């Protein structure tokens, strides 16, 4: 079974709140993060997305904390240290 994060309402950038809703529904933080990454890529049939590996297209962020333990930190912009898009620092 593939579980993918997604919704059709809400402002841009609301994905972090959706992650929290998945956790509230019973997913662990790691399961919610997988739904947002690997699950989304699988739902789109895009094996080049959703994972960090050679040949994959990667957008990454560096956070002050562990989102695999506390998804809530993703809703606090002050804890996002760096954002990379396709391997280049954008913020």
Steps between C-alpha positions, in 0.01 A plus 500: 500500500621849414405792720570843352463839664274727305201727521311734273452794731711724713759761423840420347734374770228330702654155450658511846156537654380207293789293639376580849150386404639167379675456834180595684327226299745242634808504277841527661707806401714275279194352329362849435832613353507193277149585377625849410809376318517141382120461497443813294765398248351151472148639450634711214700208358819706539781278632741794457322689780437441869836363604862597536703286262729524199306624199202620704370856484532633853349794683622497859484704815711520812312547825604571855344186641378159399182499292499120524432552872317838503309589183390822667839659438409514130232757583756731661695680223764619749612136533557452127867583451552440128301397193648344187328453166658265247821510700533880520446705814197728456444619855 
